[in-house]
Amino acid sequence: MLLMLLSAVEVVSFNIRYNNPSDGKNAWVHRKDTVETYLAQSRADFIGLQEVLPSQLADLKPKLSDYNLISRTREAEEGKGESAPLLYRQDRWRVDDSHHGTMWLSTKPNKPGSKSWDSSLPRICTWGRFERIGKGEPKAVWVMNTHFDHRGSTARLKSARLIRQKVEQRPKDMGHEPVIVLGDLNTTPGTPPILTLGMADALRESESGTWNGWDAENQSGRRIDFILTRELDVISGKVDFVQTGEGRPASDHWPVRAVLRTPRRRF
């Protein structure tokens, strides 16, 4: 059992909805405590968040002291607009200083604020290679957290190609290491962007949706939030229906969670 636990990687992806005061009863001030509690209690190895404004990240950091993070806002000017922070348990993982960063999902991925094709907004992928601290498998893993455009179908497909290219262009001695992609991909299972990524869907057995539109009873809407993986087995994958004490959704998306594990060796 201990070996199994050491070989597991638990991950969460959650679009927390940006801080929009016009959301009224669903505004961030009314749900931030619920989001903070859910994330802290998840104890996940990696957490990918989407639609996070600087003020929201400032709210979350004190409650998530077990985590370090990689984050850069998507606009040209650092500190402006949304980010897609990638959080990792600092007692279990260390980031590879040579392999981490943010890329823009555009024809100029290294240009801050860039957008291409039919994308309505700049879109980013926050990524890193992480090395395990102590015993357990995998020894290293690549994790990517992203948020595809909600309008541009061409942009979504091109974004998937960029991420796949990033995976395939890793250094040869690291090309065998597992990959995890977290994010709100604004598309559904089986569509060209998902097929292009070419990874196992951790929630493939789930019949639940992730887009709720602020309706707590909507648990079977479109599934547009994903945990995808390569070179890891899926032990479990689920949608968490997280609600505030008043019975409202903690976001207009339900978070998704998965437990992944290094494949068992065959002799």
Summary of the structure (lengths in Angstrom):
residues: 267
radius of gyration: 17.4
end to end distance: 20.5
largest distance: 59.1
contacts: 921
relative contact order: 0.17
helix: 22%
strand: 31%
